[in-house]
Amino acid sequence: MTVRNNLSKILKDIEGYNPKIIAVTKYYGIDKMMEAFSAGLRDFAESRAQESVEKISNIDDTTKAQSIYHFIGHLQTNKVKYVVGFFDYIHSVDSLKIAQCINLEANKQGIVQKILIQVNNAYEPQKYGIFPEQIENLINEVSEMKNVQLEGLMNIAPLVDDIEELQRLFSQMNELKQKFNLKELSMGMSHDYKIAVENGATMIRLGRILFE
């Protein structure tokens, strides 16, 4: 099985570290999700609100109950109602407005929603996320909200081959996690997960390298 073989190689790459491997299934069907589940993975990530809800709803009840779901896409205010309560973690909180909407919807549902703040520490204009100097203010605002629980930080590193630059960005994220005493650090994808775990990632988000 492809996923099982790929996962075996990935586990060798990250030996000595213990990050949570999140299978990014946004481009793959339920069959691939089930293959990943059979290989032992329990964390799955999607990035499109309504489509992913529909997809996950079609999984059998046992698999669904034993899995943890992560929303990693850009979240618009009008899609918050689909995501809150359905996903265990929302990684992509990138503004006070979105945090407030999540808090309001979670309050309506009578739950506490786990979130991560998305940080754009490479200052890429085409990417979402707040800048490092804005984190403290947002954390202070979020800490006053009763229906969200801030778990950590997330970033999406640039698609570059410059290992030193990736190490710098991931290392900075780890410093920010420690500065604000947070639990999770979601960073590292198929092209850079090894560098991410070496610099403190507690969650890595893998799609292509796992499924292809």
C-alpha positions in Angstrom: 0.0 0.0 0.0 1.3 3.4 -1.0 0.5 5.3 2.1 1.9 2.6 4.4 5.2 2.5 2.5 5.5 6.3 2.3 4.7 6.7 6.0 7.4 4.2 6.9 10.0 6.3 5.0 8.7 9.5 6.7 8.9 7.9 10.2 12.6 7.0 9.4 13.2 10.7 8.4 11.9 12.0 11.7 13.3 9.4 14.0 14.1 10.9 17.3 11.4 13.5 17.0 7.7 12.9 17.8 5.6 15.3 15.8 1.9 14.6 15.1 1.6 13.6 11.4 -1.4 15.3 9.9 -2.5 13.7 6.6 -3.6 16.6 4.3 -6.5 15.0 2.3 -7.8 18.1 0.6 -6.8 16.9 -2.9 -7.7 13.2 -2.2 -10.8 11.2 -1.9 -12.2 9.1 1.0 -10.4 6.0 -0.3 -7.0 7.7 0.3 -8.2 8.9 3.7 -9.2 5.3 4.6 -5.8 4.0 3.4 -4.1 6.5 5.7 -6.4 5.4 8.6 -5.5 1.8 7.9 -1.8 2.7 8.0 -2.3 4.1 11.5 -2.8 7.8 10.9 -5.6 9.5 12.9 -5.2 13.2 12.1 -6.6 14.6 8.8 -6.6 18.1 7.3 -8.9 19.8 4.9 -8.9 23.4 3.6 -12.3 23.9 2.0 -15.2 24.4 4.4 -18.4 23.1 2.9 -16.7 20.5 0.6 -14.7 18.9 3.4 -17.7 18.7 5.7 -19.6 16.8 3.0 -16.6 14.5 2.4 -16.0 13.7 6.1 -19.7 13.2 6.6 -19.6 10.3 4.2 -16.9 8.4 6.1 -18.1 5.4 8.2 -19.0 6.2 11.8 -16.2 4.2 13.4 -13.5 5.8 11.4 -15.0 9.3 11.9 -15.2 8.8 15.6 -11.6 7.8 15.9 -10.2 10.5 13.8 -9.1 14.1 14.6 -9.9 16.8 12.0 -7.8 19.9 11.3 -9.0 22.9 9.2 -5.9 24.4 7.5 -7.4 26.7 4.8 -8.1 30.4 4.8 -11.3 30.9 6.7 -13.9 33.5 5.6 -16.4 34.8 8.2 -19.3 33.4 6.2 -17.8 29.8 6.4 -17.1 29.8 10.1 -20.4 28.2 10.9 -19.4 25.1 8.9 -16.0 24.7 10.5 -16.6 25.3 14.2 -17.5 22.2 16.1 -16.9 20.0 13.0 -13.1 20.3 13.1 -11.2 19.6 16.2 -8.5 22.3 15.4 -8.6 25.4 13.2 -5.0 26.2 12.3 -5.6 29.3 10.1 -6.9 32.0 12.5 -5.3 35.1 10.9 -7.2 38.1 12.4 -9.1 39.3 15.4 -12.3 39.3 13.3 -12.1 35.6 12.5 -11.2 34.7 16.1 -14.3 36.7 17.3 -16.5 34.9 14.8 -15.2 31.5 15.9 -15.8 32.5 19.5 -19.4 33.6 18.8 -20.2 30.4 16.8 -18.6 28.2 19.5 -20.6 30.0 22.1 -23.8 29.2 20.1 -22.9 25.6 20.0 -21.9 25.4 23.7 -18.4 24.3 22.9 -14.8 25.4 23.2 -13.0 25.5 19.8 -9.3 24.7 19.6 -7.4 27.2 17.4 -3.9 28.1 16.2 -2.8 31.5 15.0 -1.4 31.6 11.5 1.8 33.6 11.3 3.3 34.9 8.1 6.9 35.4 9.3 8.3 35.3 5.8 6.2 38.5 5.1 4.9 37.1 1.8 2.3 39.4 0.4 0.4 36.6 -1.4 0.0 34.6 1.9 -2.4 35.0 4.8 -1.3 35.2 8.4 -0.4 37.9 10.8 3.1 39.2 11.2 5.3 38.3 14.2 5.0 41.7 15.8 1.2 41.4 15.8 1.0 38.1 17.7 1.1 39.5 21.2 -1.9 41.7 20.7 -4.0 38.9 19.1 -3.0 36.5 21.8 -4.1 39.0 24.5 -7.5 39.4 22.7 -8.0 35.7 22.3 -7.2 35.0 25.9 -10.3 37.0 26.9 -12.6 34.8 24.7 -14.4 32.0 26.6 -15.2 29.7 23.7 -11.8 29.4 22.0 -8.7 27.7 23.3 -5.4 28.8 21.8 -3.3 25.8 21.2 -0.4 27.2 19.3 1.0 28.8 16.1 1.0 27.7 12.4 3.0 28.9 9.4 3.4 28.1 5.8 7.0 28.4 4.7 8.0 29.7 1.3 8.6 27.1 -1.5 12.3 27.7 -1.6 15.4 25.4 -1.7 17.3 27.7 0.7 17.7 25.5 3.7 19.3 28.2 5.8 16.3 30.5 5.2 13.8 27.7 6.1 15.8 27.0 9.3 15.7 30.7 10.2 11.9 30.9 9.7 11.1 27.7 11.5 13.5 28.6 14.3 11.8 32.0 14.7 8.4 30.2 15.0 9.8 28.0 17.7 11.0 31.0 19.6 7.6 32.6 19.4 5.9 29.4 20.6 8.2 29.4 23.6 7.9 33.1 24.2 4.1 32.8 24.5 4.2 29.4 26.3 2.1 27.6 23.7 1.7 23.9 23.2 1.6 23.3 19.4 3.7 24.4 16.5 2.1 23.4 13.1 4.7 23.8 10.4 6.4 21.7 7.7 4.9 20.2 4.6 6.0 17.6 2.0 9.1 19.6 0.9 10.4 20.9 4.2 9.1 18.7 7.1 12.5 17.4 8.0 13.8 20.9 8.6 10.6 21.8 10.5 10.8 18.9 13.0 14.5 19.7 13.6 13.3 23.2 14.6 10.5 22.3 16.9 7.4 21.4 14.9 4.9 19.5 16.9 2.6 19.0 14.0 3.6 18.4 10.3 1.1 18.6 7.5 1.8 16.1 4.8 -0.1 15.5 1.5 1.8 14.7 -1.7 4.7 12.8 0.0 2.2 10.6 1.9 -0.2 9.8 -0.9 1.8 9.7 -4.1 
